[in-house]
Structure formats: C-alpha cells, structure tokens
Amino acid sequence: MWPPGTAVGYHATTFGWLVDQLVRRSDPNKRGLGQFYREEILPHMPGTVTFEAAVSVC
C-alpha cells in the first residue's frame, strides 16, 4: 500500500464504526449514528429519506 507514516486509509466497514463512535461520544445523549440521524436530521429533511443496514450474526 504505502510506507508506514506516509498516508492513512480506512476500510469501508471501519469508517462506519468510526463515524458512529464520533457521533456517540460527541452527543450528550450518547445516541448512535442511526438514532441521531432519525431524531436530529431526518425531521428537518423534505420528503422521506431513510437508510438501513443489514446486520448478519454468524
């Protein structure tokens, strides 16, 4: 990929986890990304906007 210390990169699944943790830790109510989105962002959006993620447990 690249020599250590010269660049950074995140896998798609890692990035989602990082964003969720940033939201959870910065939100006074400690909500995850999905709950924060539904309660704080979605009510201000025109029309219907949703996102879902399928979770599989092996």
RAKA-V328706 format. One record per helix or strand of 2 or more residues. SS is the DSSP state (@ for helix, = for strand). FROM is the first residue (numbers start at 0). LEN is the number of residues. If there is no record, write none. Layout:
BEGIN
ss = (SS & SS)
from = (FROM & FROM)
len = (LEN & LEN)
END
This chain:
BEGIN
ss = (@ & @)
from = (11 & 32)
len = (15 & 12)
END
